[in-house]
Every structure is written in structure tokens, then in C-alpha cells.
């Protein structure tokens, strides 16, 4: 009787999961397969052309000057984004871990940017980084720098080809630092105080406590933060759209934006699909090893 009941329960469970499995199979993996097929076709006009051309679209793409600039911009953005968000997030977590007054208020303030979409963040930082004009004078951050006597630090921000993608990285760091702070704060609160006290009793300074005790214990959280921030940076699109577009001389252009313009403005669907496949492979190279590591770790435990 019990076995029959268990079989019935499993059948109901599978029946409930079936719609989700079908939807994911069709609308996720099915479309991924379709994109891969289109990327190896000759569909570079409005009307479909499924003539198989192999990897020709990929070879043309890597020889394209704009795509080369996009890859460099993406590398710069990722490096600045990861370094800035991890550093600021860890510093904020350490400060909050000191049990300061009004900790809940500060935690809410730090986490607030995370509640905004990248579109909103891009619009706000576009206003803040508006360099102004000779007629209107300085605005936003440049005006603030003038008021505090640091006018020599004024910049054209996203309108300056030398800054370009770096200005976008500042906005991204502002939005995601609070999220990293929450991750690190949870990790710090999970470390027993006895470990810190034992290190202090052994003569370790506060810097050595963090260097040799706390930071090694926070490595799994750091790895998780790098994976999350890394995949966000690789597929960044909405912040670019709202804040800068491709920028002067493609100084703030990224592969995702190039893909959108290629596919839906130029109607070069095969080349756009090739860019999408490359982005998918880049994200996979970041996430798949982490998933394998996590599965093996859980199996060992």
C-alpha cells in the first residue's frame, strides 16, 4: 500500500514539473540550439537564408575592428567592476561588522542601489556625469568638484574616449557593491569570534587576523561573488543603453550592444547570432567550472 502511495506521489510530482521542463527545454535550450544553427548560416539580410557556411561568421567577427574594440572594453570593464565591487563591498562589510550604531540604517543605504535596475542606474549616472557645456557651465560631478576646489579633476566622463567604459564601470560598482557587502557580512558573522580571539592571544595584529584567519575563510564567498559579478559584466547591456550607447569611437561599446545593433538594426542575423554564441561560451567558461566544483564539494561532504 505504501509503495503504491509513493509511486502515485512521484507521478504527481513529475506531472507538476512537466510543464516547466517542457518550457525550459523549448524556450531556453531550444532557442540556444536555434541561435547556434543561425550563427552558422548565411542569414545576413532581412529574408531568411539558412545556407550552411560553417564558422565563417565567427572568423569575420574576430577580424571586425569594432568587435576587437568591444572585447578590449569588456576586459577593462570586467577588471574595474570586479576589483571595485569586491574591494568596496568587503570594506563596507568590515565596517558594519564592528557592531556600529544604526547598523540597520547603513545596511539599508548600502543595499538600496541593488534594488534599482541597471536602466535606472544608467539614467541617474548619465545625469551625474554630464560634463556640461561652455554656455551652461559644469553640472553633476564636475560642478561638485568645482565647489570643493578640485576643479582640476573635472572630466568629460562618458563623452571622453579616454574614459568611456571606465565611467560605466563606476556606475556598475556603485550598484553592486552593496550586494557584495551583504555577502561578505553574512560570511563575517558566520566566523566564530573564538577564532579571532585565539589569533589575537597568539600575538597577531588586527591586519594579520584578517590576512591569515578571516580572508582564507571567506574564499568561498569571494569565489561566489566573482562568479555572479563576472557573468553580469560579460553580458552587460542595459547600463550601456541607458548611460552612453557605443560612445565616441566605440569607447563604451560592448559585445552585447554590438549584437543588438547587428541583429536588429543591420538585419545581419547570422552575425548577431555568432556574437550571442560567443557571449554564451564566455559565460559558460566562467560558470560551468564553478558548478562542477560545487557539485564535487557537496559530494565530498
WOCORHU-V510311 format. One record per residue. N is the residue number from 1. SS is DSSP state (@ for helix, = for strand, . for the rest). PHI is phi as a letter, one per 20 degrees, with the letter a starting at -180 (999 if undefined). D_FIRST is the distance of its C-alpha to the first C-alpha in Angstrom with 2 decimals. Layout:
n,ss,phi,d_first
N,SS,PHI,D_FIRST
N,SS,PHI,D_FIRST
This chain:
n,ss,phi,d_first
1,.,999,0.00
2,@,f,3.80
3,@,f,5.48
4,@,f,5.19
5,@,f,6.27
6,@,f,8.74
7,@,f,10.02
8,@,f,10.68
9,@,f,12.42
10,@,f,14.43
11,@,f,15.46
12,@,f,16.71
13,@,f,18.49
14,@,f,20.17
15,@,f,21.13
16,@,f,22.79
17,@,e,24.58
18,@,g,25.77
19,@,g,28.81
20,@,f,30.05
21,@,f,29.70
22,@,f,31.63
23,@,f,34.24
24,@,f,34.87
25,@,f,35.08
26,@,e,37.62
27,@,e,39.63
28,@,d,39.77
29,@,f,39.46
30,@,f,40.64
31,@,f,43.76
32,@,f,44.40
33,@,f,44.49
34,@,f,46.72
35,@,f,49.06
36,@,f,49.37
37,@,f,50.24
38,@,f,52.82
39,@,f,54.38
40,.,d,55.37
41,=,d,56.82
42,.,d,60.28
43,.,e,59.18
44,.,c,61.97
45,.,b,63.17
46,.,f,61.87
47,.,e,60.77
48,.,f,57.92
49,.,b,59.06
50,.,e,56.31
51,.,f,58.76
52,=,f,57.37
53,.,c,59.72
54,.,m,57.65
55,.,e,58.40
56,@,g,61.72
57,@,f,60.62
58,@,f,59.60
59,@,f,62.94
60,@,f,64.85
61,@,f,62.87
62,@,f,63.66
63,.,e,67.30
64,.,f,67.40
65,@,g,69.53
66,@,f,67.47
67,@,f,64.20
68,@,f,65.92
69,@,f,67.05
70,@,f,63.53
71,@,f,62.08
72,@,f,64.78
73,@,f,64.14
74,@,f,60.41
75,@,f,61.12
76,@,f,63.50
77,@,f,61.16
78,@,f,58.19
79,@,f,60.35
80,@,f,61.82
81,@,f,58.57
82,@,f,56.60
83,@,f,59.49
84,@,f,60.32
85,@,f,56.82
86,@,f,55.77
87,@,f,59.07
88,@,f,59.32
89,@,f,55.63
90,@,f,55.88
91,@,f,59.16
92,@,f,57.78
93,@,f,54.72
94,@,f,57.06
95,@,f,59.20
96,@,f,56.29
97,.,f,54.91
98,.,f,58.12
99,.,l,56.73
100,.,f,59.51
101,.,f,60.13
102,.,l,58.48
103,@,f,56.00
104,@,f,53.60
105,@,f,56.43
106,@,f,57.40
107,@,f,53.82
108,@,f,53.49
109,@,f,56.83
110,@,f,55.91
111,@,e,52.56
112,@,g,54.02
113,@,g,55.17
114,@,f,51.60
115,@,f,50.72
116,.,e,53.27
117,.,e,52.83
118,@,f,55.08
119,@,f,56.87
120,@,f,57.94
121,@,g,58.87
122,@,f,60.93
123,@,f,62.83
124,@,f,63.61
125,@,f,64.82
126,@,f,66.81
127,@,f,68.73
128,@,f,69.14
129,.,e,70.35
130,.,f,72.69
131,.,f,75.94
132,.,n,78.12
133,=,b,81.38
134,.,g,85.13
135,.,f,85.52
136,.,e,82.63
137,=,n,82.71
138,.,f,79.76
139,.,c,76.38
140,@,l,73.09
141,@,f,72.92
142,@,f,76.42
143,@,f,77.84
144,@,f,76.13
145,@,f,77.63
146,@,f,81.02
147,@,f,80.78
148,.,e,80.01
149,.,n,82.73
150,.,d,80.59
151,@,f,81.78
152,@,f,82.27
153,@,e,78.47
154,.,f,78.20
155,.,b,76.47
156,.,f,75.81
157,@,l,72.12
158,@,f,70.16
159,@,e,73.44
160,.,e,74.80
161,.,g,73.77
162,.,f,74.12
163,.,e,71.44
164,.,l,69.15
165,@,f,65.64
166,@,f,66.39
167,@,f,66.71
168,@,f,63.27
169,@,f,61.88
170,@,f,63.33
171,@,f,61.40
172,@,f,58.14
173,@,f,58.65
174,@,g,59.31
175,@,f,56.01
176,@,e,53.70
177,@,f,55.33
178,@,f,53.55
179,@,f,50.14
180,@,f,51.12
181,@,g,52.42
182,@,f,49.04
183,@,f,47.35
184,@,f,50.01
185,@,f,50.07
186,@,f,46.35
187,@,f,47.01
188,@,f,50.05
189,@,f,48.26
190,.,e,45.59
191,.,e,48.25
192,.,g,48.83
193,@,f,52.32
194,@,f,52.74
195,@,f,53.04
196,@,f,55.88
197,@,f,57.61
198,@,f,57.42
199,@,f,59.08
200,@,f,61.76
201,@,f,62.45
202,.,f,62.99
203,.,n,65.70
204,.,f,63.96
205,.,f,65.39
206,@,f,63.25
207,@,f,63.65
208,@,f,62.52
209,@,f,59.47
210,@,f,58.36
211,@,f,59.50
212,@,d,57.94
213,@,d,55.07
214,@,f,53.77
215,@,g,54.24
216,@,f,52.44
217,@,f,49.43
218,.,e,49.50
219,@,g,49.42
220,@,g,45.78
221,@,f,46.65
222,@,f,49.86
223,@,f,48.06
224,@,f,45.55
225,@,f,48.48
226,@,f,50.37
227,@,f,47.47
228,@,f,47.05
229,@,f,50.79
230,@,f,51.44
231,@,f,49.20
232,@,f,50.69
233,@,f,54.18
234,@,f,53.57
235,.,d,52.48
236,.,f,54.80
237,.,b,56.05
238,@,f,55.99
239,@,f,58.27
240,@,f,60.78
241,@,f,60.75
242,@,f,61.37
243,@,d,63.82
244,.,c,66.02
245,.,m,65.04
246,.,f,66.30
247,.,m,69.30
248,@,f,72.88
249,@,m,72.97
250,@,l,69.12
251,.,f,69.33
252,.,c,66.00
253,.,f,64.28
254,.,c,60.88
255,@,g,58.87
256,@,f,56.43
257,@,f,59.38
258,@,f,61.09
259,@,f,57.96
260,@,f,57.92
261,@,f,61.64
262,@,f,61.48
263,@,f,58.63
264,@,d,59.31
265,.,d,63.06
266,.,e,64.39
267,.,l,61.70
268,.,e,61.40
269,@,f,57.66
270,@,f,57.41
271,@,f,59.25
272,@,f,57.23
273,@,f,54.02
274,@,f,55.50
275,@,f,56.10
276,@,f,52.50
277,@,f,51.24
278,@,f,53.54
279,@,f,52.27
280,@,f,48.65
281,@,f,49.59
282,@,f,51.43
283,@,f,48.50
284,@,f,46.15
285,@,f,48.53
286,@,e,48.18
287,@,e,44.46
288,@,g,42.81
289,@,g,44.29
290,@,f,43.15
291,@,f,39.54
292,@,f,39.65
293,@,f,41.15
294,@,f,38.50
295,@,f,35.59
296,@,f,37.27
297,@,f,37.98
298,@,f,34.40
299,@,f,33.31
300,@,f,35.95
301,.,f,34.80
